[in-house]
């Protein structure tokens, strides 16, 4: 990988000398040099070349000296590391340079073999820093798209060998749908629609996370969440109640003569589900999720819920009735269910 180096020195013949000494590495695209005659010009070059890796700078220069340049570099580009190349090699100047952030110090007259080794060491350090920053950014971006439970699973040693393994667990599944959202998209600009749905999702997700649940997926204007562990049903209902309260406090959205008051419809169901990576290993497309009849029923319950309602099945009601106030709605026919299902609404 090529390194880009800024040489800052007011000696007129230094540019030619550098190009002669490093001609082989320049031809092989190992080094690329940029030149400046003082610190002020160097800062301009830093702006013009954001891909600079290191700086070789003299101390004694007109307009702006090298020590002042060192103090200004962190603000200009904190990733660049500087090597001071100067005839002022006394301990005082070395200490000042190092205290102002110099990575190393080479004295003049320059031993170019030693300078090359120093450059290689400095460049290696910078490249490692760049790779670390890149990895952090990529990881942060990944966290925006992949649930933390998946990332934790991926760090396990058995990850590669257990891609298609699964486990049966007891969990609570919650589907949250933003009611009437499709209609508003016809009358509101796309950017406004995206901003609104993201703000709604943010409020919903915060309550899911606060109760120890994890977001399995976003599906258009709906969210699927899974709660595991102790009191998973109670925590799911608490999350739904809190999300409903937050959404109800939001102001109406106006689109011409029409207005939209955000509401959510929630379906919650507890039961045995299969948890694992579902998909195709050969296609390298897997979804870390839960499947089973309990999941399907939760989604059907959500489809039966109206705006502002939190709907549960009769079996789930018997598990939750001691902790929550519920009201029987009655029997409803749900998609792909042969028999009518008795449903309840969670009030508080």
N, C-alpha and C positions, 0 to 999 in steps of 0.2 A: 504494500500500500504506500502510495506516494506521500511524502511529508512536505508541507509548505512552510517555508522559513522566511522570516522577515529579518534583514540585516540593517541595523541602524548605526551609521557611522558617517562622520563628515570627511573622512579621508578620501580624496578623489580617486585614488587608484585601487581602493579596496574592492570595489565591485568587480573590476577586471580580474583581480587576484583570486577572489572567491570562485568566480566562474572557471578560472583555469584549474584551481586545485580540486574542484568537485565536478569537473567536466564529465567524467565517466558516469557518475551517479545522476547527473543532469540528463545525459543521453539515455540512460536506462530508466528514466522517470522515477527514480528513487527520491530525488530532491528537486524541488522547485523553489527558486529564490525570488524574493521581492526586496527592493532596496529603498531606504529612506535616509536622509542626511541629518535629521535631528528628531527629538522626541515628539514635537508637534506634528511633523510630517508623518511620523510613525503612527500616531493615533488616527490620522486620516487613512493610512494604509490598512489599519485594523478594521476600520469601517468598510472600506472598499473590498476587503478580503476576509469575510467571516469564517472562511475555512482554514485560516492560518493555524499552524500547530505550535511553533515555537518562535522566539525572538532572540537574536544575537545583538546585544546592544553595548555600545561604548558608554563611558560615563561623561567625559568632557566633550560637550557639543554645544553649538550656539543655539539660541532661542529657547530650547528646552533640553536640559541635560538628562542623562540616562537614569539617574536616581529619581528624578521627578517623574520620568516616564514609568518607572516601576510602580510608583504610588498611584498612578492613573490607570494602570492596566486592568486591575480587578473590575473597575467600572466599565471599561471599554469591552473587555472580553475575559471573563474569569477563568476560562478554560485554557488560555494561552500561558505557557511557562517561558520564562525569560532566563537566558544565560548571559551574564555580563562578561564582555570581552574588553579588557581595559589595561592600560599601562599603569593605572593607579591601583596596584595590587597590595597596598599596605592593609594591615589588619582593620584599621578604622573604616576604610571604604568597603572592604569585604563584609564587615559586620553590618554596616548601614544597608548595603545592597541585599544581604540575606534577610535582614529584618523587614525590608520593604517588599519581600516576596520573590527575590531571585532564586531560581532553582539551583544554579551553580555559578562558578566564577572562574574564568580563564584569563590568564595574564598575557599581555603583549611583551615582546614580540611573540606572535602566535605560533605554537607548534600545531600545525594543521592535522596531524595524525591524532594528537590528543584532543583537539577540538572536535574531530569527527566522532571519536568515542564518546565524548561528552554530549554531542548532539544526538547520537543514537540512544544513549541512556535517557535523555530528556524526552525525545520523541516517543520512546517506548512507554514512559510514564504517562504522557499525554494521551496516547492511544488507549491505554488501559482505562484512564479516566473517562474518555469518550465512550468506550464500550460499556462501562458501568452506568453512565448517565443514560445511554441508549436502552440498556436492559431495564433500568428503573422506569423509564418512560413507557416502554413496551409493556411492562408488568402492570403499570397503572392503567394503561389503555385496556389491557386484557381484563382487568378487574371490572371495567365498565360493561364488558360484554359477557363475562363468565362469572357465575356465582362462586363465592368464596369456598363453599363446600367442595366444588369441583376442583378448584386450585389446590386445596388441601389434599384431596384424593390423589391428584397428579404428582404430589411430592413423595408418595409412598413408594417403597422399593418394588412392591408387587404390582405397581400400576400397569406396566407393559404386559404382564402375564395374566392380568385379571380384567382386561377390557370388556369381555363379554360375560363375566361372572355377575351374579346378582344375589340379592338377599330379600327375604320376606320380613317386613317390619309392620308394626302398628303405628299409624300416623294419622294426622288430620290434614285433609286437603281443602283448600279454600280457593274459590274462583271469585274474582271481583271484576264486575263489568261496569264501565262508565256508560250510564244510560243516555240514550238519545244522542250520542255523539256523532253518529253517522250523518244525521240530518243537518247538524250545524256546519259540517264540512262543505256543504253546497253553497253556503252563504258567507263564509269567512275565508280570507286569504290563507294559503297553505302555511306560511310562516307562523301566522297566528294560531292555526290549528295545532301545529307541532309544539309550539310554546305552551299552549293550554294543556294538551294531553300530557306533556312532560311534567308540568306543575302538578297535575292531578296524580300522576303515577308517583311523583316524589313524596307526596303526602301519604299515599297508600303504603309505599314501600318502607318509609320511616317507621310506621306502626308495625309492619310485619317484622322488621329487623329488631325493633324494640322488644318484641315478645319472643325473640329467639327463633323466628321462622326464617325460611330462605325463599327467595323468589325463584321458582322453577323456570318460568318463561313469561314473556310478554306476547300476547296474541292479539294483534290489532289494538282495540281499545279495552282489552281485558288483561288481567294479571292472574297467574296461577301461582299459589304459594303452598309450601309444605311445612308442617310443624311436626317435629319428632321429640322423643324424650318425655320427661315427666310433665304431666298436666298439659299435654299437647293440644287437647281440645279446648281447655279453658283459655290457653294463650292465644289460640286462633280466634276465638270469639271476642276476646278482649281487643285484639288487633282490629277486627272488623268493626267493633263498636267505636273505637277511637278514630279509625279512618272515616267512618260515616259522619262522626261529629265534626271532624275537620273539614270535610267536603261540604257539609251543610252550611258552614260559616263563610264559604267563599261567595264573593259577589257574582251577580249574574253577568253573563257575557252578552253584549248587544251586537247584533248584526243587522243593520238597517232597521226595519220595523220589527224584526224578531229578536227575542232574547232567549238565552239559554241559562238555566240554573243547574249547575253541576249536581249530579246525584250518582250514587253507586247502588248496584244490586249485587248481593253476595249470596253464594251458595257454599255451605260448609258440610263436610261429611267425614266421619272417622271410621277407620277400619283397617283391614289387612291389605297391604299393597306390596308390589314387587318393586324394589329399588335397585337401580344399576344403570349401566350404559346400554341404551337401546339404539340400534341402528345397524350399519354395515361396516365391519372392520375392513373389508376389501375396498370399499369406497372411501374409507377413512372419514366417515361422517357418523358421529355418535352423539347422542343426546343423553346426558346424565339426568335421569328423571325417575318418576314413579308411574306405574301403570297398574290397572286392575279395576274391578267393578266399583270399588269404593271411590276411585278417581272419576270414573264415568258418572256415577250418581251425583257427585259434588257438582260437576259441570251441568247436569240436567237440573239440579236444584237451583243453580244460579239462573238458568234460562227461565225458570218458573217465577223467579223473584221480580218484583216491581221496584221502581226507584225508591231507595231508602230502606228496602227490606233486607233482612239477613235471614235466610231460609235454611232450615236443617231438617233432616229426616226424623222419623219417629224413633228409630233406634238411637240416633245421636241425641235426641231430646231427652231420653231416659238417662243418658250419661251426664247431661248438662243441667237438668232441671233444678238440682240442688244449689247450683251456683248462679243461675241466670233466670230472669223472668221471661217466660215464653208464652206464646198464645197459639192455640191450635187453629190452623187455617182450614184443614180438611183434606180430602183425597183428591189427587190430581193425576192425570195421565201424563207420563213422561216418555220422551222419545226412547224407543228400544226397550221399554219396560212393559212386559206382558200384563202385569197387574197394576192397578192404581196404587200410588204411594201417598201415605199420609205425611203431610208436612206441617211444620211449625215455624213461627216467626219469633226470632229473638228480639225482645223489646229493650231489655237493659240488663 
